[in-house]
Amino acid sequence: MSKETSGKMGLPSLTLFSVCAVLVIDTLTASASLGPSAITWWLITLFVFVIPYGLISAELGTTYPGEGGIYDWVKRAFGTKWAVRTTFYYWINVALWMPAVYIMFAGMFAEMYFPGLGLWWQIAICVLLTAITINICNISVDAGVWVTNLGALAKVVVILVLGVGGFMYAMEHGVANEFSLATMTPSFDSALGFLPVIVFNLLGFELVACMGNAIKDPQKDIPKSIMLSAAVVTGLYIFGTLGILLALPVEDVGLVSGIIATLKTLFGNGPVGTAMVYIIGTLALLTFIANMVTWTMGASRAAMEAAQQGELPDAVAKEHPVHKTPVGANNITGIISAIVIILYGLTSGESDALFWSVFAFSSCIFLLPYLLMFPAHVKLRKLDPNKPRPYKVPGGMKTQYAIAAVCTFFIAQAVLLFIFPEIFSGVIDWTYTTPVAIGIVITIAVGEYLLAGAMKRLAKQPASAPAA
């Protein structure tokens, strides 16, 4: 192995990286809250959205390899302004999502080990986990890769236990929910508010492209890792969701407590059962940290690249002199996450509602770049037709327009349902929608302020990139 490729990520590491980035345990209970129809929704999303999304990600990632990912693709297609917006949303959502993940971590940790643990002790746990996550990402790429690889394996173990355990429980005690044509047929009822979680759970396959120079053979390994991890992740999601629904009635599936409640149902209250709940539950908690490390690594690298070109503030551009990690972007992510955690602690409510409101708000910000990614695919086919494409999505331009439109529609409906979860039932819960919408508006306004500063900096440069 040459010096240039030693220590770099090959196909196994890339696949595990994608599995760890995309496979999330913390929202598995939300998809299970759809009931048996969740299985059908998973399959529909796989064939109609995930496959074309994976193909587009593979083409863009191999045609334009680098550490910018979506940022690079949008910049080439639509210019600097939209690229700056895209990178800001892609990066800042991690800082906004981290509180939701660690709120669930603290709730599950308290339920397992310290029932009745006070709110501010849980807030302290969340802040500590944020600091640990940022320090891992600052150390080196190798440290982050080790965490993501172990996290991916832990996620697989947890979901396999839920799935296998659910089947074994159903064989002995009967099925907790009715699985019939009627219950598995997708319907537009109140549970549809959880549908965007399925789309959210299957995003992130393009994140491997952000690792750029850390990949041994990007043109060969990126397409393989994306399609392989997409198949593995979707299958595991379906298996885990099915396991929960076989063991726990849908009305008893709590967003925060659902996984631990399922494990307790599967293993019982005996000494062995209690030990298994602790072991598997702890593995689930560790996956939360691994997931945040994965996303922080990828999103911060994209932000650093943008900042080094003057498109985000200079503080974001800071790079570790030895490890070459994006310490500026990482540290800002940690600071914002800690602030959001404390603010939500001051306005605390019921844990499920708190988790969902923070999660929905951050998810909408996360989804915004994807509204540009799929149109960028079509635009780059037209703008750059002669560019060598090591992997190319099959079909002519009409096919590209069609799959990009379908993927964009899936993202748009997810944003709509995160903000107005019961809109198809003709109901709008303004007590829920208002704070989520306000958070989105404030975040977009901050992004526009940073964009204005970026345009001023770029205008002073001798050769600035053309603005859209």
N, C-alpha and C positions, 0 to 999 in steps of 0.2 A: 504494500500500500504506500503511495507517495505521500510526501509531507503535505501536499496541497489538499489531499482528501482525508488524511488521518484525522480522527476526531470529529469528522463531519457527519451529518445525518444521512443515512441510507434509507432504503424502502421500509424496513421494519420500524425504524425510529420515526420516520415521517408518518407512517400509518398509525402508530401509537400516539403520535403528537395530534393527529387529526381526531382520533377516537377520543382522546382526552379533552380536546377543545370542544368537540361537538356533543359528546355524550355527557349529559348532566343529570345527576341524581336528584338535585334539589327541586326540579320541576316535574319529576315523574308523577308525583301525586296529583299535580294539576291536570295532567293529561288523563289520569285515571278518573278524575272527577267528571269526565264526559260520560262515564259509564261504559257499557259494552260497545257502544257505537264508536268509542275511541279506536278500537282495532280497525274498523273500516276507514276511519279518518286517516289513520297512519298509512294504510295501504294506498288510499287515494293520493295522499301527499307524496308518498314515495314515487309513484309512477308518473304523476302529473307535474310535480315540482322538483323533487330531489334529483332525479336522473338528469333532466335538462340543466338544472343548476350545476350539477357536478360536471357535466360536459363543458359548459361555458367556463367554469372555473379552471378546468384542465387546459382549455385552449388559451385563455388569457394568461394563466400562470406560466405556461411554457413559451408562449410567444413573447411575453414581456416579463422575463424573470428579473427579480430584484427585491429589495426589502420594502418597497412601498405598497405592493399589493393593490388593493382597490384604489388607493390614492394615485398610483401611477396610471392605472387604466382610465380613471375618470379624467385625469389631467390631460392625457393624450387625446381623449375623445371630446371633452367639453371645455378644456381650458383651466387656468389657474384658480379662478374664483370657486368653481364647483369642486375642484380638487381640495382646496383648503377647507371648505365646508365638510366634505366627505371625511377627510382625515380627522378633523375636530370631532365629528360625531362618533366616528369609529373608535377614537381614542378615549374621549371623555365618558362614553357609555360604560367603560370598564370601571371607572371611578364611581359611577352612579349605580352600577349593577353589584359591585362588591358588597355594599351595605346589605342588600337584599339577601345575598348568599350567606353572609356571615350572621345576619339576623336569624336565618333558619338554622345555621350551625349552632348558635348559642341556645336557641330553643330546644333543639334535639339533644344537645349536650346536657342541658339542665334536666330534661325529661329522663334521660338515662341515669345520670350520676347525682344530680342535686335537685330533686323535685322542689319546686317553690323558690328556686334561686331568684333573687331580686332583679329588677329591671336593670339597675346600674351595674351590677356585676356582669350581666349579660352584655351590656354596652361595652364594658371594659374588655371582655373576651373578644368582641368584634374588633375593637381598636387594636388589640394585641395581634390578632390574626392578620389584620391589614399590614402592620409593621413587619411581621414575619414574611408575608408574601412579597413585599417590596424588597426586603433584604435578599431573599432568594433570587429574585430577578436581577438585582444589582451585582451579585457575586460573579456569575458567568453564565454563558449559554449552556455549558456542560451541566452545571448544577440544575438549571431550569429543566433541561432535557431529562435528567434523572428523575426529577420530581414528576414531570408529565408522564414519563413512561410507567413509573410505579402507580401514578394516579389512574392511568388508563387500565392497568391490570386490576386495580382495586375496584374500579367501576364495573368491569366485566364480572368480577366475583360477586359483587353485591346484587347485580341484576340477575345473574344466574341463580343465586340463592332465592331471590324473590320469585323468579319464574318456576324453578323446580319445586320450591317449597309450596307455592300456590297450588300446583298440580297435585302434590302429595296430600296436602290438606284437603283439597276437594274430593279426592278419592276416599278419604276416611270420614270426612264430616259433611260432604255435600258442597255444592257450589254456592257461594255467597250471593251471587247475582244471576239473574236469568240471562242466558245466552241463546237468543233466538233470532229469527229473521227480523222480527219487529224491533227488538231491543238493539240490534246491531245496525239497523238502517239509520243512516245519518238523518238527524232532524234539527230544525231550527228552533230549539227550545232554550230555556234559560241557561242550560249547561254550555251552550255554544260560546259563551264568554271565555271559556277555557281553550277554545279551538286555536287561537293564535299561538298558544304555547307549543303546539305541535310544529308549527312553522319555525318558531324561535328555536326549538330543540334541534332542528336539523340545519341550522345555519353555522357557518364557520369552516367549511371545507376549503375555502380559498385562503385560509389563514397560513397554510404552509408556504404559500408564495412569498409571504413577508419574511421568511427566514433566509431568502436570497443566497448569499455566499456561504451560509452554514450548511447547504445541501450539496452532497457529492455530485449527483447527476440530475439536476432539476428537470431537464427536458424529458428524461426517461422515467424518473421516479414520481414526479408530481402527478401525472395522469393516473398512474397505477395506484398511488396511495389514496387519491381522492375517491376513485370508484370502489376500491377495496374497503376503505373506511366507511363509505356511504352505505354499502351493503351490510357491513357488520353492525354499524350504529343503528340503522333502522330495525334490523332484526332483533337487536337487544332491547330497543325501546318497546317493541310490540310484546316481546317475551316478558319484560318486567311489568308492563302495564297489565297484561293478562294475569300474571301471578298475583298482583295486588287485588284485582277484581275477583279472582277465584276465592280469595281468603277473606276479603273485607267488603261488607255491603257499601255501595257507592255513597250512601248518605253518611257513612262513618269515616270516609276518607278525608282527613284534615290535611290542609296544605303543608303545615309545619310538622304535625305529629303523625302523618299518615304512614311514613316508612317505619317508624318505631312501633306504631300500633300494629302494622302488618307483621313485623318480626315477632312481636309478643304473641300474636295470634298463631303464627306458624310454629313457634317453639315452646309456647306454654310458659308457666311460672316456676317449673322445677329448677333445680340447680344447673343441670346441663342446658336447659332451655334459656335460663337467664344468662348463662355464660355466652351462649351463641348470640343472644340479642346484643350483649356488650361488644362482642368481637365484630359482628357484621355491622352493627351500628357505628362503631368506631371507624371501620373501614369507609363507611359512607361519609363520615365527617371528614376524613382525610382527603376524599375525592373533591370536596369543596375547595380545599386549599390548592390542590393540584389544578383544578379548573381555573382558578383565579391566576395562578402562576402562568398557565398557558396563554390566557388571553392578555395578560399584562405584557408578557414577552412580545407577542406579535403586534399588538396595537401600539405599544410604546415605540417599537422600532419604526413603524410607519410614521408616527408623529415626529420622531427624531429626524428622519429623512426630510420631512416637510420643513421642520424648523431650521435645519442646516441650509436650506435654500431660501430662508427668509420668510417662509409662508406661515410660520407660527412663532410665538415669542422666543427670544434667545434662550430663555431658561429651559425650554423644552429641548433645545438642541444639544445640551450638555451630554458628553459621552465619557464613560470611564476610561482613563488613560491607559489602563492595563487590560482590563477585561473587555473593553469596547462595548459595554452594555449601555442602554439608553437611560442613564441614571437620572437625568433631568426629568424626562417624561415619567419615569417610574415614581420618583419622589413626589411629583405633583399629583399623580394618580392617588398615592397613598394619603396625602394631605386632604384632598377633596373627599375621599372615601371616609376618612375619620370625621371630618366636619359633618358630612351628611348623616353618618351614624349617630353622632351626638344630637344633631337637630331633630332627627326622628325619635330619639330617645326622649327629648323634651316634649314632643307632641305624641307620646306613645298611645297606642290603642291596643285592641285585641291582636294577638300575635299573627293570626292568619290574615287579617285585614291589613296590618302593618306590612307584612311581607309582600302581599299582593300589590298594594299601592306603590311601594318602592320598586318592585319588580316590573310592573306595567309601565311606569314612568321611564325607567332606564331602558326597557325593551323597545319602546317607541323610538328613542334616540338611536339605539343600536340598529334598528331597521331602516332608518333614513338613508344611509349610504347604499343599501341594496336597491333603492328606487332608482339609483343612477347606474349601478353596476351592470344591470342587464341591458339597458339602452346603450351603454358604452360598448358592449360587445358588438352590437349591430353597427354602431357608428364607426368603430375601428375596422370592421370588415370593409366598409365603404371608403374610409379615409386611407387605409393602409393595406390595399388588396395584395400587394406584391411582397409583403413581409413574410419571411419563412415562418410557417406554423408547424412545429414538430408534431403537435396534435391539433386536429381540426374537427370541429363539430360537423357531423355528416349533414348533407343537404345544402340546397342553394339558399339565396337570400330570403325567399319567402318563408322557408323553414326557420331561418334565424329570427326573422320578425315574429313568427308565431310563438316560438319557445320563449323569446325574450318578453313578449307580451303576457304570456301565461305566468311566467315567474314574477314579473312586476305586479300582476294582479294579486298573486298570493301574498306578496309583501304588503300591498296597499290594504287588503282586507284585514290583515293581521294588525296593522296600525289602527285601523278603524275600530276593531273589536277590543283592542287594549284600552282605547279611550272610552268607547261606548259599548260595554260588553253585552248589554241586553237590547241593543238597537233593533235587532230583527224581531224582537217581541213587542216593539212599539213603546219601550220604556227607556227612560234616561235617568239614571241615579246621579243627580247633580252633586250630591255630597261626596260621591266617589270620583266622578268625572272632573269636577272643578280643580281639585289640587293636582291631579295628574296632568290636566291640560295646562295649568299655570306653570308647573315644572318644565313641561316641554317648551312653552313659549319663552321662559326665562333662559333655558339652555340655548335655544336658537338665537336669542338676542345677544347672549354672550359670544356665541360663534360669529355673529355679524360684526360685533365690536372688534373681535380679534382679526376678522377678515379685513376690516377697514385699515387696521394697523399694518397688516401684511401688505396691502396694496401700496401703502405709503413707502414701506421699506423697499419693495420691489421696484417702485418707480425711481428710486435713487440709485439702483444698481445699473451698471453700464449696459448689460444685456439681460433684461428681464424676460421671463416667460410671458407669452401673450395671455391677457386676461380674457375670460369669456364674457 
